[in-house]
Amino acid sequence: MANPKIKSSAQNAKKSNATAGRKPTSKSLYSKADLEEIFRRFSIQRPEPKGELEHVNPFTLVVAVALSAQATDAGVNKATRALFAIADTPQKMLDLGEERIRDYIKTIGLYRNKAKNVVALSEKLITDFGGEVPRTREELMTLPGVGRKTANVVLSMAFGQATMAVDTHIFRIANRLLLAPGKTPDEVEQRLMKVVPDQYLYHAHHWLILHGRYCCKARKPECERCVIADLCRSPEKTWDIPAPLVELPAQIIRAEAAG
């Protein structure tokens, strides 16, 4: 069997220097067949991928995603388990009050401002939407602390819509792999929506997030564990043979399972 292609740090540095002066591409470097194969493999590896933020209903999902800005899912989950146990509706959250909300989420970055937003979005849900989470991106984005990424996550996870929520992992992956290069999350979102095959679009954002979180990591991609190593066009790639294509253990999302 041929040896896998392994690039040294010197080779990577040389390639980076050689390409430093070039204008970055704005198009995907993958053929339609490549894209089909990439997402087919992701679908085998994780047939039913899930977001890792714990929640019990659409409201707690909105709050959890809003709290996750500049924070890890694990950190948010740790803070919200007790909070959602007693405040799983907008009215209950208002009854709790900003000060007590702060006490629950004080381990999360920017917790003071986030507590204010949780109160404000709860008020708006009650006054403008009858206490129900709206089902359109435009309406969701009127809620304090809810931007396009948060709205897309809620539309996908709560209401089953095919969206592309571009977080730091997806932004990195789309650019690193030259899958859907873009200078902004909005650009990456638009390009991914065009290149991801329709039949895989619903799960695509979770596949890419999980791939970025557990395999194509920010500091050092683990290319030898990658199921698309042979297809990857990243100049940072250090391995050419794909990892065995096997289904990973099912994810367990605690609050969702309990709900």
C-alpha positions as CSV (number, residue, x, y, z in Angstrom):
1,M,0.0,0.0,0.0
2,A,1.3,3.5,-0.8
3,N,2.4,5.6,2.1
4,P,0.1,8.4,3.1
5,K,1.2,11.9,2.1
6,I,2.6,13.5,5.2
7,K,3.7,17.1,5.1
8,S,6.3,18.5,7.4
9,S,6.0,21.8,9.2
10,A,8.7,23.2,6.9
11,Q,6.7,22.1,3.8
12,N,3.6,23.7,5.2
13,A,5.5,26.9,6.0
14,K,7.0,27.0,2.5
15,K,3.5,26.5,0.9
16,S,2.1,29.2,3.1
17,N,4.8,31.7,2.1
18,A,4.3,30.8,-1.6
19,T,0.6,31.5,-1.4
20,A,0.7,34.5,0.9
21,G,0.7,37.0,-1.9
22,R,-2.0,35.4,-3.9
23,K,-5.6,36.7,-3.8
24,P,-7.7,34.1,-1.9
25,T,-10.2,32.2,-3.9
26,S,-13.8,33.1,-3.5
27,K,-15.1,29.8,-5.0
28,S,-15.3,26.3,-3.8
29,L,-12.5,24.1,-5.1
30,Y,-14.8,21.0,-5.1
31,S,-16.7,19.4,-7.9
32,K,-20.3,18.4,-7.6
33,A,-19.2,14.8,-7.2
34,D,-16.7,15.7,-4.5
35,L,-19.4,17.6,-2.5
36,E,-21.8,14.7,-2.8
37,E,-19.1,12.3,-1.5
38,I,-18.0,14.6,1.4
39,F,-21.5,14.9,2.8
40,R,-22.3,11.3,2.1
41,R,-19.4,10.3,4.3
42,F,-20.5,12.7,7.0
43,S,-24.0,11.2,6.9
44,I,-22.6,7.7,7.5
45,Q,-20.3,8.9,10.3
46,R,-23.1,10.8,12.0
47,P,-26.5,9.8,10.7
48,E,-28.4,12.0,13.1
49,P,-26.1,14.8,14.2
50,K,-27.4,17.1,17.0
51,G,-26.5,20.5,18.4
52,E,-24.8,20.2,21.7
53,L,-26.6,22.9,23.6
54,E,-29.0,21.5,26.1
55,H,-32.6,22.8,25.9
56,V,-36.1,21.6,26.7
57,N,-38.2,23.7,24.2
58,P,-37.8,26.4,21.6
59,F,-37.6,29.2,24.2
60,T,-34.8,27.6,26.2
61,L,-33.0,26.9,22.9
62,V,-33.2,30.6,22.0
63,V,-31.8,31.5,25.4
64,A,-29.0,28.9,25.2
65,V,-27.9,29.9,21.8
66,A,-27.9,33.6,22.8
67,L,-25.8,32.8,25.8
68,S,-23.3,30.8,23.8
69,A,-21.8,33.8,22.0
70,Q,-18.1,33.9,23.0
71,A,-18.6,30.8,25.2
72,T,-18.4,27.1,24.8
73,D,-21.5,24.8,24.6
74,A,-20.2,22.9,27.6
75,G,-19.9,26.1,29.7
76,V,-23.4,27.2,28.7
77,N,-24.9,23.8,29.5
78,K,-23.3,23.8,33.0
79,A,-24.8,27.2,33.7
80,T,-28.3,26.6,32.2
81,R,-29.2,23.2,33.6
82,A,-30.4,24.7,36.9
83,L,-31.8,27.8,35.3
84,F,-34.0,25.9,32.8
85,A,-35.2,23.6,35.5
86,I,-37.1,26.5,37.1
87,A,-37.5,29.0,34.2
88,D,-38.4,27.3,30.9
89,T,-40.9,29.9,29.7
90,P,-40.6,33.6,29.0
91,Q,-42.9,34.4,31.9
92,K,-41.0,32.3,34.4
93,M,-37.8,33.9,33.2
94,L,-39.3,37.4,33.8
95,D,-40.5,36.3,37.2
96,L,-37.0,35.1,38.1
97,G,-35.6,38.6,37.4
98,E,-32.4,39.9,36.0
99,E,-30.4,39.7,39.2
100,R,-31.2,36.0,39.8
101,I,-30.6,35.2,36.2
102,R,-27.1,36.7,36.6
103,D,-26.5,34.4,39.5
104,Y,-27.2,31.3,37.3
105,I,-25.1,32.4,34.4
106,K,-22.2,34.2,36.0
107,T,-19.7,31.6,34.9
108,I,-20.4,32.6,31.3
109,G,-18.6,35.4,29.6
110,L,-20.4,38.8,29.3
111,Y,-23.0,37.4,31.7
112,R,-24.3,40.8,32.9
113,N,-25.2,42.0,29.4
114,K,-26.5,38.5,28.5
115,A,-28.8,38.5,31.5
116,K,-30.3,41.8,30.4
117,N,-30.9,40.4,26.9
118,V,-32.6,37.3,28.4
119,V,-35.0,39.5,30.3
120,A,-35.5,41.8,27.3
121,L,-36.1,38.9,24.8
122,S,-38.5,37.3,27.3
123,E,-40.5,40.5,27.5
124,K,-40.6,40.9,23.8
125,L,-41.8,37.3,23.3
126,I,-44.7,38.0,25.6
127,T,-45.7,41.4,24.3
128,D,-45.1,40.8,20.6
129,F,-45.5,37.0,20.1
130,G,-47.9,35.8,22.8
131,G,-45.1,34.1,24.6
132,E,-44.3,31.8,21.6
133,V,-41.0,31.7,19.8
134,P,-41.5,33.0,16.2
135,R,-40.8,30.8,13.2
136,T,-39.2,33.2,10.8
137,R,-35.7,34.5,10.7
138,E,-36.8,38.1,10.4
139,E,-39.0,37.9,13.5
140,L,-36.4,36.0,15.5
141,M,-33.8,38.7,14.8
142,T,-36.0,41.3,16.4
143,L,-35.3,39.7,19.8
144,P,-32.6,41.3,21.9
145,G,-29.3,39.3,21.7
146,V,-30.5,37.3,18.7
147,G,-28.5,37.6,15.5
148,R,-28.6,35.7,12.2
149,K,-26.6,32.8,13.5
150,T,-28.8,32.3,16.6
151,A,-31.9,32.6,14.4
152,N,-30.6,30.0,12.0
153,V,-29.9,27.6,14.8
154,V,-33.4,28.0,16.2
155,L,-35.0,27.6,12.8
156,S,-33.1,24.4,12.3
157,M,-33.2,22.7,15.7
158,A,-36.6,23.9,16.9
159,F,-38.6,24.0,13.7
160,G,-36.8,21.6,11.3
161,Q,-35.8,24.2,8.7
162,A,-32.7,23.7,6.5
163,T,-30.5,26.6,7.5
164,M,-26.7,27.2,7.7
165,A,-25.8,28.7,11.1
166,V,-22.2,29.9,10.6
167,D,-20.4,29.8,13.9
168,T,-16.6,30.0,14.4
169,H,-16.1,26.3,13.6
170,I,-18.0,26.5,10.3
171,F,-16.4,29.8,9.3
172,R,-13.0,28.2,9.9
173,I,-13.8,25.0,8.1
174,A,-15.4,26.7,5.1
175,N,-12.3,28.8,4.6
176,R,-9.6,26.3,5.7
177,L,-10.9,23.5,3.4
178,L,-11.7,26.1,0.6
179,L,-15.2,24.7,0.7
180,A,-17.0,28.0,0.7
181,P,-14.5,30.8,1.3
182,G,-15.8,34.1,2.5
183,K,-14.6,37.1,4.5
184,T,-17.7,37.3,6.6
185,P,-20.1,34.7,8.2
186,D,-22.9,36.0,5.8
187,E,-20.7,35.3,2.8
188,V,-19.8,31.8,4.0
189,E,-23.5,31.1,4.7
190,Q,-24.6,32.1,1.2
191,R,-21.9,30.1,-0.4
192,L,-22.5,27.0,1.7
193,M,-26.2,27.1,0.9
194,K,-25.2,27.0,-2.8
195,V,-22.6,24.2,-2.7
196,V,-24.1,21.8,-0.1
197,P,-26.2,19.1,-2.0
198,D,-29.9,19.6,-1.3
199,Q,-30.4,16.2,0.3
200,Y,-27.7,16.9,2.9
201,L,-28.5,20.5,3.7
202,Y,-30.7,19.9,6.7
203,H,-27.8,18.3,8.7
204,A,-24.9,20.0,7.0
205,H,-24.3,22.7,9.6
206,H,-24.1,20.2,12.5
207,W,-21.8,17.9,10.5
208,L,-19.4,20.8,9.8
209,I,-19.6,22.1,13.4
210,L,-18.8,18.7,14.8
211,H,-16.1,18.1,12.2
212,G,-14.5,21.4,13.2
213,R,-14.9,20.7,17.0
214,Y,-13.6,17.2,17.1
215,C,-11.4,16.6,14.0
216,C,-10.4,19.7,12.0
217,K,-9.5,21.5,15.2
218,A,-8.5,25.2,15.2
219,R,-5.0,24.9,16.5
220,K,-4.0,21.6,14.9
221,P,-6.2,19.6,12.4
222,E,-6.1,15.9,13.1
223,C,-6.0,14.9,9.5
224,E,-5.2,11.3,10.2
225,R,-8.6,11.0,11.8
226,C,-10.4,12.7,9.0
227,V,-12.9,10.7,6.8
228,I,-12.5,13.2,3.9
229,A,-8.7,13.4,4.0
230,D,-8.4,12.2,0.4
231,L,-10.9,14.8,-0.9
232,C,-9.7,17.8,1.2
233,R,-8.2,20.7,-0.7
234,S,-6.8,22.5,2.3
235,P,-3.2,23.7,2.0
236,E,-2.8,22.8,5.7
237,K,-3.6,19.2,5.1
238,T,-1.0,16.7,6.4
239,W,-2.5,13.4,5.5
240,D,-4.0,11.9,2.3
241,I,-5.6,8.6,3.4
242,P,-9.2,8.9,4.8
243,A,-9.9,7.4,8.2
244,P,-12.2,4.4,8.3
245,L,-15.7,5.3,7.6
246,V,-17.7,4.0,10.5
247,E,-20.7,5.4,12.4
248,L,-19.7,7.2,15.6
249,P,-21.5,6.6,18.9
250,A,-24.8,8.4,19.2
251,Q,-24.6,11.8,20.9
252,I,-26.4,12.2,24.2
253,I,-27.8,15.7,24.8
254,R,-28.9,15.6,28.4
255,A,-31.6,18.3,28.7
256,E,-33.1,17.4,25.3
257,A,-33.3,13.7,26.2
258,A,-34.9,14.6,29.5
259,G,-37.4,16.8,27.8
